[in-house]
Amino acid sequence: MRTEGNLKLRALMAALVSTAAVLASFASFDASAQTSIKDSKHNLGSTNSTGTSKFDGTTEVCVFCHTPHGANTNVSAPLWNKTAPTTTYNMYSTGGSYSIDGTEATVGSVSLACLSCHDGSLAVATMINQPGSGGYDANGAVLAGSWTNPIADGGIDPATGKMRAGAIQNLTGDLRNDHPISIQYCGGGLTGSGTTVSGTCVDADFKLPATKLVNGNQVFWVDTAAGTTGQREKTDLSLYTRSTGGLGPMVECASCHDPHTTANPTFLRVSNSGSGLCLSCHTK
């Protein structure tokens, strides 16, 4: 009986150790999977702990881009707290690439939101609705405060509050040396209805996107290996449509970048290890 009891006790202890190991692995996975804008370079306020540009005018994180009230509805980004840039952009197609297909529209959609900081024309702390009460200005105003920036090759210029001149993050108005945006995915030719994509890509070297109807709007995305096929997720590559023009799904800045995550370098939606991001769309 003593031997049998010892065996049972050992079996129970082994089971407990195994369960603890599994729970620990889940905890470890969850911790590594947790990503937050608070821990990224897009936290521009005084709570920034990344060693990059920091602004002492506010402890808030989201206010540099979003506001719960009085948002700019002329920019296709949720509750946008900035005015749109008025820069004239030199687009990718003007570089004369022989491989470009499809219509390249004027910069708009969510890309205009990204460029409100990343073309270097506006001070990054420009807001429509500043923190607290009494700080609303439909034309936008720069929040009072000072910048520090220990990084020499990027970030915000403390003297101007704008993206530092010459930094790779400052795209300027010349977009010829950047991946094309505001351009039809796969050269155009696609429409959607319900969960069905119709038409044929003008450029056959692309994967077909997925689609579904959301709140009466036909949305498109490219499924990635990081997500579940047929289900739209943050790790999928978003495509955007224009309210006019019938251009179908378009590639914009936020197709490849998610400004709210630190899961991958440079805010990429999926890792580009082995060109994984590129090959999510391009069949090369």
HELIX and SHEET records of a PDB file:
HELIX    1   1 ARG A    2  ALA A   33  1                                  32    
HELIX    2   2 ILE A   37  ASP A   39  5                                   3    
HELIX    3   3 CYS A   62  PHE A   64  5                                   3    
HELIX    4   4 TYR A   92  GLY A   95  5                                   4    
HELIX    5   5 SER A  109  HIS A  118  1                                  10    
HELIX    6   6 TYR A  185  GLY A  187  5                                   3    
HELIX    7   7 CYS A  253  CYS A  256  1                                   4    
HELIX    8   8 PRO A  265  PHE A  267  5                                   3    
HELIX    9   9 SER A  273  SER A  275  5                                   3    
HELIX   10  10 CYS A  278  CYS A  281  1                                   4    
SHEET    1   A 2 LYS A  54  PHE A  55  0                                        
SHEET    2   A 2 TRP A 147  THR A 148 -1                                        
SHEET    1   B 2 THR A 126  ASN A 129  0                                        
SHEET    2   B 2 TYR A 136  VAL A 142 -1                                        
SHEET    1   C 2 ILE A 183  GLN A 184  0                                        
SHEET    2   C 2 MET A 250  VAL A 251 -1                                        
SHEET    1   D 2 LEU A 190  SER A 193  0                                        
SHEET    2   D 2 THR A 196  GLY A 199 -1                                        
SHEET    1   E 3 ALA A 210  VAL A 214  0                                        
SHEET    2   E 3 ASN A 217  VAL A 222 -1                                        
SHEET    3   E 3 LEU A 237  LEU A 239 -1                                        
END                                                                             
